[in-house]
Each structure stands twice: as C-alpha cells, then as structure tokens.
C-alpha cells in the first residue's frame, strides 16, 4: 500500500477504486511574447489602460452551448483588464491580428519534443482555444500541438512508465489581480507569454506517484535554455477519476509537497458522493479543493485564420537532443553513490561536479557533495549565511590537503563568510603526539577516569579540529 509524505500508510486502496490520474505541466518560456514583441517580464509599474468586458455564450455550429460558458454567463461578472507599458499591445486586447510566431519559443518547444521522443507533426496548425472564465481578453488562447505521442514518449518513475501524450506551445492566460462575486480584475502582463503544456496519460497510480511525476517533469524542463525560473513560472494541473466515473480537474497547486495530500483528500471526497459531476476545482492551502466551474466540453478548438500553417522541418533538422537533467541525476546517484536529495542539489546549483572530482583526488565524492550541498543548507538555517562557490572550493582544497578536518568545514566557512582574513591556526589539526601526552597526564592524575569522560574533555578542546573517531582510537590506544 502506498505511503504518504510522512511515511504513514495511505488508507485508500487506489487500485480497488480504479484510480486514474494524469498531469498537465505548464512552463513559461523567456524572451518576448508568443505572437507579439511585448516583454515577458511582467513589469506592472505603469498602467496605461483599462478594458471592461462581459461574457455572452452563443451556440456552436451544431446548435449547442458549452456548459462551462453557460455557467460563467449566468454569474454576470464584469471582467476588467489592466494594461501596462511595455507588457501589453493591441494583440493582447484583440484589436490587432497576431504577429508571426516567436521563433525562439518555437525552437525551444521543438527541442523539448525531440528530447522527450515525441513525434513532431508534418505541419503545425495554430488553433484558438475558447476560454470561458475571462482569463483571456479575447475569450480565446492561441495554441498549437508541437509534439504527439510515440512508442518511446514516456518518462521512467519508481512506479513505472508514465506516457507523454502531447506537448503544446500556447499563450499563457491573464493573471488575477483581485476578484469578488461581481467583478474580476485581470493583468494583461501575463497574457501571451509563451507556455509549454506537457500532458501525460492517466498512468499515475496514486497521489505520491503524481508528485514524483510532476517533480521529474519539472526537472526535465530545467534542462533547456529559455525556460523561465521562479514562483509562478511553472504550474501543474491534475486530472483524476475513480470507479470509471467523471473526470475532475484540479488547478492551482502551489507546492508539490502538498500534491499527494490534496489528491488523497479529493479522492476521499469523491468516495462519499453518489454522483460525480465533471468539474474544475481549485487546490487550496488547507489541502482541500473548491469548485471553480463545470469542466469545459471537448470541442473548444477552431483554426486561427490570421496565421498560416508552420513547416517545422527547417528548425527541427538543426536541433539535437538535449542531455536531460534526469540523466545527469541518474549518473550522480549511480556513479558517485549520492542520495537523490544531494544529487538534486548539485544539479540545481549547476555545479560541475566532475571537475571537483578530478581536482580533489584525496576526497571521496560523497564528502565533496556534502560540502557543496548539505553544509550550505545548514549554514543558511543556523547562521543565515550563503557561502559562495569560491568559498566552498577553498574549504574543499584545505580538506583535500589535510590542513583541516571534515568537522572543521562549517566553522571555516563561517569565518570565511564573516571575515576577510582567515586565521588557519585556529582550525589546524593538532599533533597526535601532543594529544597522547595530554591523555597520559589525565590518566595519571585520574586513574579511574572513563573513556567517555576523557572523550568529553578532549572534545571541548579539539572539536572541529580532529574527528571524534580518531580521538576515541587514541584514548583506547593509551588506556589499553
């Protein structure tokens, strides 16, 4: 039975519930917007314009109305769009046709597709996707499928393969500034930022598997250039169902650590319902979900008439698969026997670990990794200090030459961070003969003194200068 993040067994039998779950990862790209030259910096210092709009549904060519659009129409809310200098132009307000697609964003998208072994379509068709909640000023987002599933388009996880079904390149939606029952205020600064959307099959077996899958996909995306970093640049949606009932979509995960518990709580909520309606729900900070709107219908797409088909071959031919960070992670874990957390820390800091291994031949890989990743974490927590890579390199060099001990590393780094000059005498390893003389003197004056008492006395004086194991070895040697 699966375990939650605390390690306790999960009380829900997901296999018996026929639990199905897939993930959508949305990752912003840097550069300029997808169909204009506006900035993606989301600089909202100077507001230039406000636009007020309302949503009204109309029947499709089949004479049907989208259930989600009808729901939003009945709410009778006003949508206020705020425009900012350098961040918004007539394209965002739907007052001017879109410009040609951002080629840098398209190249990045096709590079991701190629590296993840999806199939690039022969022609790329830009589509309009109807947006019913007001988060697009024009009531639609432009999107194009750049990758379709293949036999080898999957990622490996601890609980099996998860199939990648599609990758789209699309415009990001507006950002909510504030809202109430009558009005929603949106910033147009985010609308139009290039966004990669990666979808998986419902191969995810349980809540913890969902977290692992999302985390691995996030790490993969950091392998590529032009991927934006920071809070809000990557978002995850979860689609799930139980007992072959209707699908629920959960949006707004703020922290991957909360994902397993939110999914577990949602499954328990669904287990209590006789009828499950397809709907979109919001992930809350208290690990529950709340209703947002009915799940939109499938027929929300129609061709963009202002832009032609795109031939991806000129770009895709010159692209080479990118070495994924998941591959680098596996090498660090298997080749150097590092735990997953430390290996991730090395990758996150973009440390050239192999160079450290070649440079410091007297130290094992785990010791070097410990100094590069774990020691800075502890110093940040205890001392609010963040050693530079140069300072870490300096300390590793001291340790490699035998000038200091491993135990002295944190204190040396503290001194390096706080003082310009470093007095190495205070960290120098003491002479073994000197310690042996002290031991003989202590034992002579206190014949009945225990080994632990001797250890306590010496550690007060030599803590950080000599390993505890080495001190105990000397104590046993002298006492016999």
Buried (B, 14 or more C-beta within 10 A) or exposed (E): EBEBEEEEEBEBEBEEBEBBBBBBBBBBBBBBBBBBEBBBEBEBEEEEEEBEBEBEBEEBEEEEBBBBBEBBBEEEBEBBBBBBBBBBBEBBBBEEEBBEBBEBBBBBBBBBBBBBBBBBBEEBBBBBBBBBBBBBBBBBBBBBBBBBBBEEBBBEBEBEEBBBBBBBBBBBBBBBBEBEEEEBBBBBBBBBBBBBBBBBBBBBBBBBBBBBBBBBBBBBBBBBEBBBEEEEBBBBBBBBBBEEBEBBBBBBBBEBEBBBBBBBBBBEBBEEEEEBEBBBBBBBEEBBBEEBBBBBBEEBBEEBEEBEEBEBEEBBEEBEEBEBBBEBBBBBBEEBEBEEEBBBBBBEEEBEBEEBBEBBEEBEBEBBBBBBBBBBEEBEEEBEBEBEEEBBBBBBBBBBEEBBBBBBBBBBBBBBBEEEEBEEEEBBBBEEEEBBEBBEEBBEEEEEBEEEEBBEBBBEEBEBBBBEEBBBEBBEEBEE
